[in-house]
Amino acid sequence: MSLYFFLGSLTHDGQRMLHGNPNLIGDRTRDLAVPGAEILGQYAVLGRYDFVMMVEADDNDAVARLSLELGMRTGLHLETLPAIPVGFMNDGSPPDPSDLAESVRRTPDFTQEGGPGDE
């Protein structure tokens, strides 16, 4: 399965529907069933878009059907972005930091000797 992101902006009809039902997005997606596609997470966001959704789908056809059905039910204009893992250009997946020989530290090591205040 592939990962996709939906970026959603409310249409005028969607704004009216949401004003009448603040739970519109959750209510309308709860029973939404499109074979081969599943909504993994939904977030309201600030900025250019109103909602972001993470979707897993078998193929582009399934995600297109989900987008169409979701847009019709919620009054959202959806832009679909296929997600590509960051390490797609190297030989494998990105290295896990826990597998590295030297761990990454958030703060440097300090020794009490010779530090500030030891005068």
C-alpha positions in Angstrom: 0.0 0.0 0.0 1.1 3.6 -0.7 0.8 6.6 1.5 -0.9 9.8 0.3 -1.7 13.2 1.9 -5.0 15.0 1.2 -4.8 18.8 1.6 -8.3 20.1 2.0 -9.8 23.6 1.6 -13.5 24.1 2.5 -15.7 25.3 -0.4 -18.5 27.8 0.3 -20.9 24.9 0.7 -18.4 23.1 3.0 -18.2 26.2 5.2 -22.0 26.3 5.5 -22.1 22.6 6.3 -19.3 22.9 8.9 -21.0 25.9 10.5 -24.2 23.8 10.9 -22.3 20.7 12.1 -18.9 21.3 13.8 -18.3 17.5 13.7 -18.9 17.4 10.0 -15.5 15.9 8.9 -15.5 13.2 11.6 -19.2 12.4 11.1 -18.9 12.1 7.3 -15.7 10.1 7.2 -16.6 7.6 10.0 -18.7 5.5 7.7 -16.9 6.2 4.5 -15.7 2.9 3.0 -13.8 2.8 -0.3 -12.2 -0.6 -1.2 -8.4 -0.3 -1.2 -8.2 3.0 0.6 -8.2 4.0 4.3 -7.9 7.4 6.1 -5.2 7.0 8.8 -5.4 10.4 10.4 -7.2 13.7 10.1 -6.0 17.2 11.3 -7.4 20.7 11.2 -4.6 23.1 10.3 -4.0 26.8 10.1 -2.7 28.4 6.9 -3.5 27.8 3.2 -5.4 24.6 3.9 -8.1 23.8 6.4 -7.5 20.1 6.8 -4.7 17.5 6.2 -5.4 13.8 6.0 -3.1 10.9 5.8 -4.4 8.1 3.6 -3.1 4.7 2.7 -4.3 3.2 -0.6 -3.6 0.2 -2.9 -3.3 2.4 -6.0 -4.1 5.8 -7.6 -7.6 4.6 -8.6 -8.5 3.8 -5.0 -7.2 7.1 -3.7 -9.0 9.0 -6.5 -12.3 7.3 -5.5 -11.8 8.2 -1.9 -11.0 11.8 -2.7 -14.1 12.2 -4.8 -16.4 10.6 -2.2 -14.8 12.6 0.6 -15.1 15.9 -1.3 -18.8 15.2 -2.1 -19.6 14.3 1.5 -17.7 17.2 3.2 -17.6 20.1 0.8 -13.8 19.9 0.8 -11.7 20.7 -2.3 -8.9 18.2 -2.0 -5.4 18.2 -3.4 -3.8 14.7 -3.3 0.0 14.3 -2.7 1.6 10.9 -3.0 4.1 10.5 -0.2 7.6 9.2 -1.1 9.9 8.1 1.8 12.8 10.4 2.4 15.5 7.8 1.7 14.1 6.7 -1.7 17.3 7.6 -3.5 19.8 5.6 -1.5 20.2 1.8 -1.6 17.8 1.2 1.2 15.7 2.9 3.7 17.1 5.8 5.8 19.4 4.5 8.6 17.8 4.1 12.0 19.7 6.5 14.4 19.8 3.7 17.0 21.9 1.6 14.5 24.7 4.2 14.3 28.0 3.5 15.9 28.0 6.7 17.8 24.8 8.0 19.3 23.6 11.6 18.7 23.5 13.7 21.9 21.3 16.7 22.5 23.8 18.4 24.9 27.6 18.2 25.1 29.3 16.3 27.8 30.5 18.5 30.7 33.1 17.9 33.3 32.8 19.7 36.6 36.5 20.5 36.8 37.5 23.9 35.2 33.9 24.9 34.5 32.3 28.2 35.2 32.2 29.1 38.9 35.3 26.9 39.8 37.5 29.8 40.8 
